Amino acid sequence: MMLAILDYAALDPQRRREALARPAAENRDELLALVRATIARVRAEGDAAVLDYAARFDGGAPLNLKVPTEERVAALESLDARAVKALRRAIDNVRRFHAAQLSPPLRLETSRGVFCERITRPIESVGLYVPGGSAPLPSALIMSAIPAALAGCPRRILCSPGTRNGRIDPVILATAQLCGIDEIFAVGGAQAIAAMAYGTATIPKVDKIFGPGSAWVTAAKQCVAQDAEGAALDLPAGPSEVLVVADESADPTFVATDLLAQAEHDPLSQAILLVTSRALAERVRVQALE
């Protein structure tokens, strides 16, 4: 992990631009061509293509694309009590925040005999994607699964890449169990997006796909959203960026946590700390590397 400390005031204009420049992304045209080829193959070959891609790019091809119920239950039972308590607290916090945003139906007579209404209906089926490359991200699952539950979406499925002999990380499975998701598939990348957008023999087609991911996942979401037979997307999320401004009163552990929470998302993520104290910068670096 590169954690350089720079004296910004001492840098010339060119080096300042270099210090703040975003990491270079993959060649967009080449990436899109490969993603489109992946989508086309999944549409044509279904589960066989998904399993082949899982063997090549994930932790290995799973024995079953759909995670058995007993595996979800075992994952939750394997976590220590403190981890489960933290997950339950996070779920409760997210639920309370989003519950406060629910809006009741609105019906207003704007002119005599003319009524305008606002009616909110849940999406019938949604696909939730949770990346699993650099680290398990239960927060990403919670922040999509709980709003979908509050909205009343009848069907919520989860796709996440297997990282241990084709198995999804137990933390993700345990979180899904706590969030009430019972359709989980061990598949990641562009192939997961294609499978949810068009359906396979095992993975059902959904109406809309939510969740962050790599450049490959983002490109796949954009491709299927442009196809009338595909699925809508939430938004084309890019690599994470965060700028933390801190002074000597800041807790270096909290600062490091804020930086790492974004840096873990993707190799192209950018995390910058702006401080007036080199001593604080050194303390944060120590915490981040522990």
C-alpha positions as CSV (number, residue, x, y, z in Angstrom):
1,M,0.0,0.0,0.0
2,M,1.4,3.4,-1.0
3,L,1.0,6.0,1.7
4,A,3.2,8.9,0.7
5,I,3.3,12.1,2.8
6,L,3.8,15.2,0.7
7,D,4.4,18.8,1.7
8,Y,1.8,20.4,-0.7
9,A,3.1,23.9,-0.1
10,A,6.5,22.9,-1.3
11,L,5.4,21.4,-4.5
12,D,5.5,23.2,-7.9
13,P,2.2,23.4,-9.9
14,Q,3.1,20.3,-12.0
15,R,3.8,18.1,-9.0
16,R,0.6,19.4,-7.3
17,R,-1.4,18.2,-10.3
18,E,0.3,14.9,-10.2
19,A,-0.3,14.5,-6.5
20,L,-4.1,15.0,-7.0
21,A,-4.5,13.2,-10.3
22,R,-6.9,10.2,-10.4
23,P,-5.3,6.8,-11.0
24,A,-5.4,5.9,-14.7
25,A,-8.3,3.7,-15.6
26,E,-8.4,0.8,-18.1
27,N,-8.8,1.5,-21.8
28,R,-12.5,2.2,-22.1
29,D,-13.0,0.9,-25.6
30,E,-11.2,-2.3,-24.9
31,L,-13.0,-2.8,-21.7
32,L,-16.4,-2.3,-23.3
33,A,-15.6,-4.7,-26.1
34,L,-14.7,-7.4,-23.5
35,V,-17.7,-6.7,-21.4
36,R,-20.1,-6.9,-24.4
37,A,-18.5,-10.2,-25.4
38,T,-19.0,-11.5,-21.8
39,I,-22.7,-10.4,-21.8
40,A,-23.3,-12.0,-25.2
41,R,-21.8,-15.3,-24.1
42,V,-23.9,-15.4,-20.9
43,R,-27.0,-14.8,-22.9
44,A,-26.1,-17.6,-25.3
45,E,-24.7,-20.2,-22.9
46,G,-26.3,-19.3,-19.6
47,D,-25.1,-21.2,-16.5
48,A,-22.2,-22.8,-18.4
49,A,-20.7,-19.5,-19.3
50,V,-21.2,-18.1,-15.8
51,L,-19.4,-21.2,-14.2
52,D,-16.6,-20.9,-16.7
53,Y,-16.0,-17.2,-15.9
54,A,-16.2,-18.0,-12.2
55,A,-13.5,-20.6,-12.5
56,R,-11.3,-18.2,-14.5
57,F,-11.8,-14.9,-12.6
58,D,-13.3,-15.6,-9.2
59,G,-12.1,-17.8,-6.4
60,G,-13.1,-20.9,-8.4
61,A,-16.3,-22.4,-9.8
62,P,-18.9,-23.1,-7.1
63,L,-20.4,-26.5,-6.7
64,N,-23.8,-24.8,-6.9
65,L,-24.4,-21.4,-8.3
66,K,-27.2,-20.9,-5.8
67,V,-26.0,-20.9,-2.2
68,P,-27.8,-23.6,-0.1
69,T,-29.8,-22.4,2.9
70,E,-27.7,-24.4,5.3
71,E,-24.6,-22.6,4.1
72,R,-26.1,-19.2,4.9
73,V,-27.2,-20.4,8.4
74,A,-23.7,-21.9,9.1
75,A,-22.0,-18.6,8.0
76,L,-24.1,-16.7,10.5
77,E,-23.4,-19.2,13.3
78,S,-19.7,-19.1,12.5
79,L,-19.3,-15.3,13.3
80,D,-18.4,-14.3,16.8
81,A,-21.0,-12.5,18.9
82,R,-19.4,-9.1,18.5
83,A,-19.4,-9.3,14.7
84,V,-23.1,-10.3,14.7
85,K,-23.9,-7.5,17.1
86,A,-22.1,-4.9,14.9
87,L,-24.0,-6.2,11.8
88,R,-27.4,-6.0,13.6
89,R,-26.6,-2.5,14.7
90,A,-25.6,-1.4,11.2
91,I,-28.8,-2.9,9.8
92,D,-30.9,-1.2,12.4
93,N,-29.3,2.2,11.7
94,V,-29.8,1.9,8.0
95,R,-33.4,0.7,8.4
96,R,-34.3,3.6,10.7
97,F,-32.7,6.2,8.3
98,H,-34.5,4.9,5.3
99,A,-37.8,4.3,7.0
100,A,-37.9,8.0,7.8
101,Q,-37.7,8.7,4.1
102,L,-40.8,6.7,3.2
103,S,-43.5,9.0,1.8
104,P,-47.2,8.3,2.0
105,P,-49.5,8.4,-1.0
106,L,-50.4,12.0,-2.1
107,R,-53.7,13.0,-3.7
108,L,-54.5,16.6,-4.4
109,E,-57.4,18.3,-6.2
110,T,-55.6,21.0,-8.2
111,S,-58.7,22.2,-10.0
112,R,-62.4,21.3,-9.6
113,G,-62.6,17.6,-10.5
114,V,-58.9,17.4,-11.4
115,F,-56.8,15.3,-9.1
116,C,-53.0,14.8,-9.1
117,E,-51.6,11.8,-7.3
118,R,-48.2,10.5,-6.3
119,I,-48.2,6.7,-5.9
120,T,-45.1,4.7,-4.9
121,R,-45.0,1.1,-5.9
122,P,-42.1,-1.3,-5.3
123,I,-40.0,-2.8,-8.1
124,E,-41.1,-6.4,-8.6
125,S,-37.6,-7.9,-8.6
126,V,-34.2,-6.4,-7.9
127,G,-30.7,-7.7,-8.2
128,L,-28.2,-6.7,-5.5
129,Y,-24.5,-6.9,-6.4
130,V,-21.8,-7.0,-3.7
131,P,-18.2,-7.1,-4.8
132,G,-15.8,-9.4,-3.1
133,G,-12.4,-8.8,-4.6
134,S,-10.2,-6.9,-2.1
135,A,-12.4,-7.3,1.0
136,P,-15.9,-8.4,2.0
137,L,-18.2,-5.4,2.0
138,P,-21.3,-6.1,4.2
139,S,-22.1,-2.4,4.3
140,A,-22.7,-2.4,0.5
141,L,-25.2,-5.2,1.0
142,I,-27.0,-3.6,3.9
143,M,-27.3,-0.3,2.1
144,S,-29.1,-1.9,-0.8
145,A,-30.9,-4.8,0.8
146,I,-32.6,-2.9,3.6
147,P,-34.1,-0.1,1.4
148,A,-35.3,-2.7,-1.0
149,A,-37.1,-4.5,1.9
150,L,-38.6,-1.3,3.2
151,A,-39.8,-0.5,-0.3
152,G,-41.6,-3.8,-0.3
153,C,-39.8,-5.4,-3.3
154,P,-41.2,-8.9,-3.5
155,R,-38.0,-10.5,-4.9
156,R,-34.5,-9.5,-3.9
157,I,-31.6,-11.7,-5.1
158,L,-27.9,-11.3,-4.4
159,C,-24.9,-12.0,-6.6
160,S,-21.4,-11.9,-5.1
161,P,-18.2,-13.6,-6.3
162,G,-16.9,-16.7,-4.6
163,T,-13.5,-16.1,-3.1
164,R,-12.8,-19.4,-1.3
165,N,-13.0,-22.4,-3.6
166,G,-16.0,-20.8,-5.2
167,R,-17.7,-19.9,-1.9
168,I,-18.9,-16.4,-0.9
169,D,-17.2,-14.9,2.1
170,P,-19.1,-16.0,5.3
171,V,-19.5,-12.3,6.4
172,I,-21.5,-11.6,3.2
173,L,-23.6,-14.7,3.6
174,A,-24.3,-13.9,7.3
175,T,-25.3,-10.4,6.4
176,A,-27.6,-11.6,3.7
177,Q,-29.2,-14.0,6.3
178,L,-29.7,-11.1,8.7
179,C,-31.2,-8.9,5.9
180,G,-33.7,-11.7,4.9
181,I,-32.3,-12.5,1.5
182,D,-32.8,-16.1,0.6
183,E,-31.7,-16.2,-3.1
184,I,-27.9,-15.9,-3.2
185,F,-25.7,-16.8,-6.2
186,A,-21.9,-17.2,-6.1
187,V,-21.0,-15.3,-9.2
188,G,-19.3,-11.9,-9.7
189,G,-18.1,-9.5,-12.4
190,A,-19.7,-8.7,-15.7
191,Q,-21.1,-12.2,-15.9
192,A,-23.2,-11.7,-12.7
193,I,-24.7,-8.5,-14.2
194,A,-25.5,-10.3,-17.4
195,A,-27.1,-13.2,-15.6
196,M,-29.3,-10.9,-13.5
197,A,-30.2,-8.8,-16.5
198,Y,-31.2,-11.6,-18.9
199,G,-31.6,-14.6,-16.6
200,T,-30.2,-18.1,-16.8
201,A,-31.6,-21.6,-15.9
202,T,-30.5,-20.9,-12.3
203,I,-30.3,-17.1,-11.9
204,P,-33.6,-15.3,-12.3
205,K,-33.9,-12.2,-14.5
206,V,-34.5,-9.0,-12.5
207,D,-36.0,-5.6,-13.3
208,K,-33.3,-3.4,-11.8
209,I,-29.7,-3.9,-10.5
210,F,-28.2,-2.2,-7.6
211,G,-24.7,-2.1,-6.0
212,P,-21.2,-1.0,-6.6
213,G,-18.4,-2.9,-8.4
214,S,-15.3,-2.7,-10.5
215,A,-15.0,-1.0,-13.8
216,W,-16.1,-4.2,-15.4
217,V,-19.3,-4.4,-13.3
218,T,-20.1,-0.7,-14.0
219,A,-19.6,-1.1,-17.7
220,A,-21.8,-4.2,-17.7
221,K,-24.6,-2.4,-15.8
222,Q,-24.5,0.4,-18.4
223,C,-24.6,-2.0,-21.3
224,V,-27.6,-4.0,-20.0
225,A,-29.4,-0.8,-19.1
226,Q,-29.2,0.4,-22.7
227,D,-30.9,-2.8,-23.9
228,A,-34.7,-2.9,-23.8
229,E,-34.5,-6.6,-22.9
230,G,-31.9,-6.0,-20.1
231,A,-32.3,-4.4,-16.7
232,A,-32.3,-0.9,-15.4
233,L,-29.4,0.3,-13.2
234,D,-29.1,2.4,-10.1
235,L,-26.2,4.6,-11.2
236,P,-22.8,4.1,-12.9
237,A,-20.6,4.2,-9.8
238,G,-17.0,4.9,-10.5
239,P,-13.9,4.2,-8.3
240,S,-14.3,5.7,-4.9
241,E,-12.7,9.0,-3.9
242,V,-12.5,10.6,-0.5
243,L,-10.8,13.7,0.9
244,V,-10.5,13.9,4.7
245,V,-9.5,17.2,6.3
246,A,-8.2,16.8,9.8
247,D,-6.4,18.8,12.5
248,E,-4.4,17.8,15.6
249,S,-7.6,17.1,17.6
250,A,-8.5,14.3,15.2
251,D,-8.3,10.7,16.3
252,P,-5.8,9.0,13.9
253,T,-7.6,5.7,14.2
254,F,-10.9,7.3,13.0
255,V,-9.1,9.2,10.2
256,A,-7.4,6.0,9.0
257,T,-10.7,4.1,9.1
258,D,-12.4,6.7,6.9
259,L,-9.6,6.5,4.4
260,L,-9.5,2.7,4.3
261,A,-13.2,2.5,4.0
262,Q,-13.0,4.0,0.6
263,A,-9.6,2.7,-0.5
264,E,-10.6,-0.9,-0.1
265,H,-13.3,-0.6,-2.8
266,D,-11.0,-0.8,-5.8
267,P,-7.3,-0.5,-6.8
268,L,-8.3,2.7,-8.6
269,S,-9.8,4.3,-5.5
270,Q,-8.3,7.5,-4.3
271,A,-8.0,8.5,-0.7
272,I,-6.4,11.8,0.3
273,L,-5.8,13.2,3.8
274,L,-5.3,17.0,4.1
275,V,-3.6,18.0,7.4
276,T,-1.5,20.9,8.7
277,S,0.5,18.6,11.0
278,R,3.1,16.1,9.7
279,A,3.0,14.4,13.1
280,L,-0.7,13.6,12.6
281,A,0.0,12.4,9.1
282,E,2.6,10.0,10.5
283,R,0.2,8.7,13.2
284,V,-2.5,8.1,10.6
285,R,-0.1,6.2,8.4
286,V,0.9,3.9,11.3
287,Q,-2.8,3.2,12.0
288,A,-3.6,2.5,8.3
289,L,-0.8,0.0,8.0
290,E,-1.6,-1.9,11.2
